[in-house]
Structures are given as structure tokens and as C-alpha cells.
Amino acid sequence: MLRLPPFGDGQRIGLFGGSFNPAHAGHRAVALYALKHFGLDWLWWLVSPQNPLKDRTITGDYEMRLAQTAALARHPRFVVTDIERQLAAPNTITMLEGLGEALNRGRFIFLMGADSLASFHRWRRADDIAARIPLGIVARPGHSLAALNSPTALRYAAARLPARQARLLPDLMPPAWCFLAMPLRPESSTAIRAARAKA
């Protein structure tokens, strides 16, 4: 049986997925910014066993990533979860389908960085994801221009919510998305792994 974090009917919840290999201060900054600007009650960190678009050799030990993410994400309204592992979900659409009725009980958004929006058209059943849950996009260094000119951004241009109305996003029927140009952070999981490899 799927174990979900407790939440109340109608609460506003952000789903923040990623490999978090490793989780770092940039992830936390994004989570805090999204919590505030999208007006969320909770933010669930979904630690992915394996990102299908990333090399399996750099995913890292799952239990270690889960523990490190939990250590970083200490906040009364953050919850670190293994929902994707419980569902054995190989991709985002399978995870969303596995959440089932829970998605209807709360007002959920799916949170991602601008780099993910830029490649979103390559995700499995991307249009089904966009039709199922509003997308909250947060700027990342060097990716904003590509994201805002991506196939997904152009396809759903009419469904874009202005940043000044970001708090409305959880209340909207999908497809809907909003791009937040938050103050940029220099941290990168890729750069951290590269630095560790050289040490």
C-alpha cells in the first residue's frame, strides 16, 4: 500500500522531483522560493531511484541520497519521500498515475528547474503530464532562454501564468505553467560530483 505524507483535502502541495545526487543548497533555495511564491502548504521532495534521462552509473546509492536530502531539507513544510521507489515508477507520468485519487484531494503542482523544461518534450508522455498537473518552473543559471523557447513552452504558450500571479497556479486546471525568475544560485550537482571525482 502506498504510504503518502499526511495532508488535508484542498491543501496546496508542490512535488519536487530529482535525483538529488547530491542534494545541495541550490535545491533548498529553489524549494524555499517555490514554497513562498506558489503559496504552498507543503513541498514533497521526491527522490528518484533513477532518472531515465541520466546515466545509471552516476545515479549513486539511493539510501544515501535519501538520507542526504532529508538532512538538507529540514523545514516544517518540507517532506522527503520515496514515493517513486514505492511505486517502482520509471518516469514521472507513472508516478502521477500511481498517486491516483490523492491528486484530486489536494491542489498539486509539479516543480522543476528551467533545464528540465528545456528538455521536457523528451519526457515519456510529456503531454499527458502537462494535462494532469500544473507545472511550476524555476530559473537555473544558463537555462532560462532555452526553457522559454523550448518546444513545450511554445506549445503551451497560451497556458502560461504570469509570474506576478504565481500563487494562483495550484488552483488552475492543467495545462497551466508559470516561470519564476528567482535569484540564481551557482550550485550544481554535476559540478559537485566532478569536484569530488578530482579530490
N, C-alpha and C positions, 0 to 999 in steps of 0.2 A: 504494500500500500504506500502511495506517495506521501512523504512527510513534507508538508509545507510550513514555512514560518507562519505564526498566527497573525491574522489581520482581520479587520472589521469590514463588513459589507460597505461598499462605496468608497473605501479608502484609496488614496492615490499612491500608486506603487511604481517605482522605476525598476526595470530589470536591466542590470549592468553586467553583461556577459564578457568573458575573455579568458585567455589562458593564464593571465597574471603570472608570467614567468620571467622575472619575478614581479610581484605587486610592488609599486613604488609610490612616492609622494605625488607624482603626476596623476596617478589613478585616483588617489584620495582627493586631490584638488578638483578633478572632474566630478567626482561623486558629490562633494560638498556644494559645488556650483550648481549642479543639476538639482540637488535636493532643494536648494533655495529658489532658483529661478523657474523651475517647473512646479513649485509648490507641492512637493511630495510629502506624504506621511511616512513612507518607508522607501529605502533603496536596498534591493536584494542583489548582492554580488553573486553572480552565477559562475563559479569556477568550472571551466570546461575541461573535461578529460582530454580532449583532442580537438583543436581547431582544424576542420577539414581542408582549410586553405594554407595550412602551415606544415612544415616538415616535421614528421613524427620524432625525428631524432633530437629536436630542440624543445620538445614539449616539457620535459622534466618530470620528476616524481610528483604524482598527483597529491598524495597526502602532505608532502612538504609544501606544495603550492597552496593547498587549502589552509594549512596552519599559518603560513606566512601572510596570506591575505587576511585571515582572521585577526592576526596581530596588528596589521596595518589599519584595518577598517574598524577601529574601536570608536563607536559613536552610538548614542542611544537609538538612532533611527537607521542604522546600518545592520544588515543581516547577511552573513556569508553562508552560502548554501551549496549543497552538492546535488541540486535538482537534476542537472543534466546527467550526472552519473546514475542517479536513481532510475531515471527514465531510459538509460542506455541510449540517449539521444545523440545521433551522429551529427546533427545540424540543428539550426535554430527553429525551423518550421516543425520538426519532430518534437522539439521541446515545447513549443507553444501548443501544439495539438495535445501533448501529454498533460498540460496544465488543465485542459478541459474546462469544466464549469467555473473553476477558480477565476479565469479571465473575465467571466461575466459578473462575478461577485464584486470584484474590485475595479478600479479605473487605472489600468496599466498602461505604461509606455515602455518602449524598448530603447535603451540608451546606448549610443555608440559614438566613437570618435569620427572625425571627418575622414580619416583614412579608410574607415570601414564603409562610409557612404560612397566613397570614390570607387570601391570595388563591389558594392552591394549587388549590382546586376549579375555578378558571378556566383552569388549565393544560391544554394538549391531552393527553387520555388520562391524566388525573391518577391514576385508579385503577390503570392499568397501571404507572405509575411506582412507586406505593406497593407494588404486588405484586412489583416487580422488585428493589428496593433499599431497605434501611433508611434512615430519614430522621433526620438529626441537626439539631435546631433550636436556635438560639442567640438569646437575648433581644436585642431592639433597643428603644431608647427610644420609648415611646408605642405599641408594637405588641403587647406581650405579652398583654394582656387580649383583644384581638381575635383573636389567634392561637389562644389556648387555648379560645376559644368559637367558632372557625371551623367551617364545615361539615366540613372534613377532620378536625379534632381530635375532633369529636363522632362522626363516622362510624367513626373508628379508635380510639375511647377505650380499648377492651379491649386494643389492641396497644401502648399507651404504656408505656415502660420508665421506672421512677423514676430521677430524676437521680442518686441515690446509686449506681445500678447502670450508669451511662453506659458504662463500659468494656466492658460485655457487648454493646453494640449491634452492633458489626461481626460478632459471632458468631451473631446471630439470623437466622432465616428471615423474610423480609418477608411480610406487612406488619408493621413494627415502627418505632417512633419514640421519640425522647427529647428533652425540652425542658430546656435548660440556662439557668439564670438567672444569667448571668455579670455582673460589674460593668459597668455601662453606660457607653458612650462617646458623646460629643456629636457626633462627625464624621458627615457625611452627604454623599454625592456630589452630591445635588441642591443642598444648601446651598452646597457649594464651587463648583459651576457657576454658581449665581446670584450669588455674590460676585464671581466672575471677570467675569461679564457687566456688573456695575456698575462695575468698575475702569476 
